[in-house]
């Protein structure tokens, strides 16, 4: 019998999707970089400051961040390291925490600043949970291939570097966050933990730097890749994860 080699045409990627499309929970840590706490004039927290984002915020790489019609002129970027949980766990000890991590990816914790404060009733959730406010990707890097304690993280807006830091500036490291988040609370596989943003956010600049339609935002983390998203004005029907 004569073997024949059949060459198929290369596959074309139709669309790059968020690496976690339906997270059971999205848990976020605020004020987790020393220099970020300093730039916003707040004391170093003694415990992690947690909040959540809703699942409608998830957005694909390269798909647009949509400016809300009710908050068009106050939208800020926050480049972050995201941890993806791979095993169900509760009351996870810090020394075992990494056994529950599937991998790491990049997040942009997009925020409406006024809605984060008074317009949202004083709770961060409202200003963090508009459609498309959590671009995620471009892929997940396996937990064993990366040390999350010292990774360079760089955010750019239209090619201008606005955040340039390292995860070594974190106040609470990844094992500490997993331990704290899992206290008498079950973390399910696919849960996303955002580990906080470094210094350089837009609203503390002089003048403030807010995202506008036509902008291009990128977040790059050493060893993971680069997350890129354009910014568009308010739209009637959301493009979130179509």
Secondary structure as the mmCIF struct_conf table of DSSP 4:
data_model
#
loop_
_struct_conf.conf_type_id
_struct_conf.id
_struct_conf.beg_label_comp_id
_struct_conf.beg_label_asym_id
_struct_conf.beg_label_seq_id
_struct_conf.end_label_comp_id
_struct_conf.end_label_asym_id
_struct_conf.end_label_seq_id
HELX_LH_PP_P HELX_LH_PP_P1 UNK A 7 UNK A 11
HELX_LH_PP_P HELX_LH_PP_P2 UNK A 16 UNK A 18
BEND BEND1 UNK A 19 UNK A 19
BEND BEND2 UNK A 21 UNK A 22
BEND BEND3 UNK A 24 UNK A 24
STRN STRN1 UNK A 26 UNK A 30
BEND BEND4 UNK A 31 UNK A 31
STRN STRN2 UNK A 33 UNK A 33
HELX_RH_AL_P HELX_RH_AL_P1 UNK A 34 UNK A 39
TURN_TY1_P TURN_TY1_P1 UNK A 40 UNK A 41
HELX_LH_PP_P HELX_LH_PP_P3 UNK A 43 UNK A 45
BEND BEND5 UNK A 46 UNK A 47
STRN STRN3 UNK A 49 UNK A 52
HELX_RH_3T_P HELX_RH_3T_P1 UNK A 55 UNK A 57
STRN STRN4 UNK A 58 UNK A 59
TURN_TY1_P TURN_TY1_P2 UNK A 61 UNK A 62
BEND BEND6 UNK A 63 UNK A 63
HELX_LH_PP_P HELX_LH_PP_P4 UNK A 64 UNK A 64
STRN STRN5 UNK A 65 UNK A 66
HELX_LH_PP_P HELX_LH_PP_P5 UNK A 67 UNK A 68
TURN_TY1_P TURN_TY1_P3 UNK A 69 UNK A 70
BEND BEND7 UNK A 71 UNK A 71
TURN_TY1_P TURN_TY1_P4 UNK A 72 UNK A 73
STRN STRN6 UNK A 75 UNK A 76
STRN STRN7 UNK A 79 UNK A 85
BEND BEND8 UNK A 87 UNK A 87
STRN STRN8 UNK A 89 UNK A 89
BEND BEND9 UNK A 90 UNK A 91
HELX_RH_3T_P HELX_RH_3T_P2 UNK A 94 UNK A 100
STRN STRN9 UNK A 101 UNK A 109
STRN STRN10 UNK A 111 UNK A 112
HELX_RH_AL_P HELX_RH_AL_P2 UNK A 113 UNK A 116
TURN_TY1_P TURN_TY1_P5 UNK A 117 UNK A 117
HELX_RH_3T_P HELX_RH_3T_P3 UNK A 118 UNK A 120
TURN_TY1_P TURN_TY1_P6 UNK A 121 UNK A 122
HELX_RH_AL_P HELX_RH_AL_P3 UNK A 124 UNK A 128
BEND BEND10 UNK A 130 UNK A 130
TURN_TY1_P TURN_TY1_P7 UNK A 131 UNK A 132
STRN STRN11 UNK A 134 UNK A 142
HELX_RH_3T_P HELX_RH_3T_P4 UNK A 143 UNK A 145
TURN_TY1_P TURN_TY1_P8 UNK A 148 UNK A 149
BEND BEND11 UNK A 150 UNK A 150
STRN STRN12 UNK A 152 UNK A 157
TURN_TY1_P TURN_TY1_P9 UNK A 158 UNK A 159
STRN STRN13 UNK A 160 UNK A 166
HELX_RH_3T_P HELX_RH_3T_P5 UNK A 167 UNK A 169
STRN STRN14 UNK A 170 UNK A 170
BEND BEND12 UNK A 171 UNK A 172
HELX_RH_AL_P HELX_RH_AL_P4 UNK A 174 UNK A 181
TURN_TY1_P TURN_TY1_P10 UNK A 182 UNK A 184
BEND BEND13 UNK A 185 UNK A 185
HELX_LH_PP_P HELX_LH_PP_P6 UNK A 186 UNK A 186
STRN STRN15 UNK A 187 UNK A 187
HELX_LH_PP_P HELX_LH_PP_P7 UNK A 188 UNK A 188
TURN_TY1_P TURN_TY1_P11 UNK A 189 UNK A 190
STRN STRN16 UNK A 192 UNK A 197
BEND BEND14 UNK A 199 UNK A 199
HELX_RH_3T_P HELX_RH_3T_P6 UNK A 202 UNK A 204
BEND BEND15 UNK A 205 UNK A 207
TURN_TY1_P TURN_TY1_P12 UNK A 213 UNK A 214
STRN STRN17 UNK A 216 UNK A 221
TURN_TY1_P TURN_TY1_P13 UNK A 222 UNK A 224
STRN STRN18 UNK A 225 UNK A 232
BEND BEND16 UNK A 236 UNK A 237
TURN_TY1_P TURN_TY1_P14 UNK A 240 UNK A 241
#
